Amino acid sequence: MRKKLNENLGGIGYDGLIVANTPVADAFSVTLRKGQGVLKRGSVLAISSADRAMVLLGTSPASGETLTANCILADDTETGTVADIHGIAYRTGHFNRKGVITKDGTTLSAADEEELRKGGILLSDALEY
């Protein structure tokens, strides 16, 4: 069987989430709280002071709970309804501010951006091509 040397066998799409390779986008495993539906790649996750589980930034905290911006989800993930699940998120990297996702009606505050920066996540306004 002969192969065509000019045939496109696949490709990787660019979604504009990561805007620079420094600092390196370092991924790690996180626990996602159940019952959030599908969280999309680029979702800003907040960590709970109560159980250390991650929720979408803008989620209302439970009584006595503090939610602090912490990382950015790396892949679309279904959180399910039965139990908390594990997902992959970026703990460091340089991201497009317009490409990250928060809960509807929520915008990133200066305090949220500062918490992300402390952990090694930088946000910039990237141009789209």
C-alpha positions in Angstrom: 0.0 0.0 0.0 1.4 3.4 -1.0 1.2 6.4 1.4 0.9 9.9 0.2 3.7 12.1 1.6 1.6 15.2 1.4 -1.5 13.8 3.3 -2.5 15.6 6.5 -3.0 12.8 9.1 -4.2 15.1 11.9 -3.5 18.2 13.7 -3.7 20.1 17.0 -6.1 23.0 17.2 -5.1 26.1 19.0 -7.7 27.4 21.4 -5.9 30.5 22.6 -5.9 29.6 26.3 -2.1 29.5 26.7 -0.4 32.6 25.4 3.3 32.0 26.3 5.5 29.1 27.2 7.0 30.9 30.3 6.2 30.1 33.0 5.7 26.6 31.9 2.1 25.3 32.1 2.5 22.7 34.8 -0.4 20.3 35.3 -1.4 18.5 38.4 -4.3 16.3 39.7 -7.2 18.1 41.5 -10.3 16.9 43.3 -13.4 18.4 41.6 -16.6 18.7 43.8 -19.5 16.7 42.4 -22.6 18.3 41.0 -21.1 21.0 38.9 -22.0 19.5 35.5 -19.4 19.8 32.7 -16.5 22.1 33.5 -14.8 23.4 30.4 -11.1 23.7 29.7 -10.0 27.1 30.9 -12.3 27.1 33.9 -10.8 29.0 36.9 -11.0 26.8 39.9 -11.3 27.9 43.5 -10.1 25.7 46.3 -12.4 25.2 49.4 -11.0 25.9 52.8 -13.4 23.1 54.1 -12.5 20.0 52.1 -9.8 21.2 49.6 -12.0 20.3 46.7 -12.1 22.6 43.6 -15.2 24.4 42.4 -15.8 26.9 39.5 -14.8 30.4 40.5 -18.0 32.3 41.4 -19.7 29.3 43.1 -21.4 30.4 46.4 -19.4 29.1 49.4 -21.1 26.9 52.0 -21.5 28.3 55.5 -18.0 28.8 57.1 -16.3 28.0 53.8 -13.8 30.2 52.0 -13.2 29.7 48.2 -9.9 31.1 46.9 -8.9 31.2 43.2 -6.2 28.5 42.7 -5.8 27.0 39.2 -7.1 26.6 35.7 -8.8 23.4 34.4 -6.8 21.7 31.6 -9.6 19.6 30.0 -13.3 19.5 29.7 -14.5 17.4 32.7 -17.9 16.0 33.7 -18.1 16.3 37.5 -21.0 13.8 37.9 -23.4 13.6 40.8 -22.3 10.6 42.9 -18.9 11.5 44.2 -16.1 14.0 43.9 -13.8 13.1 40.9 -10.2 13.8 39.9 -9.3 16.1 37.1 -6.2 17.8 35.7 -5.5 21.5 36.1 -2.7 23.9 35.5 -1.0 25.2 38.7 1.4 27.5 36.7 1.4 29.0 33.2 0.7 32.1 31.2 -3.0 32.3 30.1 -5.3 34.5 28.0 -7.5 36.5 30.4 -10.3 36.5 27.8 -10.0 32.7 27.5 -10.6 31.7 31.1 -14.0 30.8 32.3 -15.9 31.7 35.6 -19.4 31.1 36.8 -22.0 33.1 34.8 -22.3 36.6 36.2 -18.8 36.4 37.8 -15.7 38.3 36.6 -12.2 37.9 37.8 -11.4 40.4 40.5 -8.0 41.9 41.2 -7.8 39.8 44.3 -8.6 36.6 42.3 -5.8 37.5 39.8 -3.4 38.1 42.7 -4.1 34.7 44.2 -3.5 33.1 40.8 -0.3 35.1 40.4 1.0 34.0 43.8 0.7 30.4 42.6 2.4 31.0 39.3 -0.5 31.7 37.0 -0.1 34.8 34.9 -3.0 36.4 32.9 -2.6 38.6 29.9 -4.8 40.2 27.3 -3.9 38.2 24.2 -4.6 39.2 20.6 -6.5 36.8 18.5 -5.3 36.0 14.9 
